[in-house]
Amino acid sequence: MIGHPGQNVAFPRWSPDGRTLLYTSFDSSGRKNDFRLRTIGADGTKPRIVRAGSEADW
Amino acid sequence: MTRLGLFISTLIAALGLAAGAGSATPAEHSIVFATGTTGSQGRPTDVFVRDADGTVRQLTRTAWYEGSPSWSPDRTKIVYVSARGGDADIYVMNADGTGQRRLAGSKKGPQDQYPAWSPDGKLIAFASNRNGEEDIYVMRADGTGLRQLTKNAIWMEDQQPRFSPDGRFIVFSSNRVAFSNPELYRMRVLDGRGLVRLTHWGSGGDLSPGDDLMGDYSPDGKRIAFVSDRSGSYAVWTMTRTGPGSAA
């Protein structure tokens, strides 16, 4: 499971090589504009924030 | 409003954010994404590309929502949703933002959403309420040959179609069994038949957890990543292509 306290996630996308997941996190209350594109290894390692944004594909 | 409705409406309402600088990209490929800004100086959501070197290019620039982008398999085109015509329609453009044109939809009427390209680049699947309820459709990549793959009863919604890597199946979310608890299903692209329910989660209660949605096949077709609130909040899970989830 990949989650973030106080946030929801959406739009998971596998990387072309299948090693990484790209997804969007955002404030679960909807009051903050904190949409972020994040990646994480399929094994749960190397979490990173890519940039602001949502609904991504690669 | 159901939990799913609240989740989606939160997404739609808040899809907008200052396009600030990010950390170094871990991606070897360009990422196409949507973002906008809110507030008195806010801008509606547009489509951008972040290249592997970190360069960000804005591809659309309208006063309406432009989002839900998806690369073509050869990465020369992007299919996306635009509300420039008055409602959500399916558009396509070249990877540099030129050649924007509508593939499906009309100026007033149905909402077409969640476009996804088939692995061979010949088909585009999407969700639409053009015949009343929200169903899954496929069309050729040039917008011709529209076929309706699912036909729902009233209030039922099929959403977020994604092709399997071999192009034979589409995974999608549907609340056809329990209105407030969408689950993931798989069907054949050929005829929309061979329906298989992939997830079984939730009580069906309006505000109870139980949503499984936004499935995406891994490139080898062996696993599906999806969003679920089975842990109490919406998180990304993965499972085998045929069965219940295991933690990513």
Interface residues (C-beta under 8 A of the other chain):
Chain A: M1 I2 G3 H4 Q7 N8 V9 A10 F11 P12 R13 W14 S15 P16 D17 G18 T20 L21 L22 Y23 F26 D27 S28 G30 N33 D34 F35 L37 T39 I40 A42 D43 G44 K46 R48 I49 V50 R51 A52 G53 S54 E55 A56 D57 W58
Chain B: F7 T10 L11 A13 A14 L15 G16 L17 A18 A19 G20 A21 G22 S23 T25 P26 A27 E28 H29 S30 I31 V32 F33 A34 T35 T38 T45 F48 R50 V56 G67 S68 P69 S70 W71 M214 D216 Y217 S218 P219 D220 A225 F226 V227 S231 S233 Y234 A235 V236 W237 T238 A247 A248
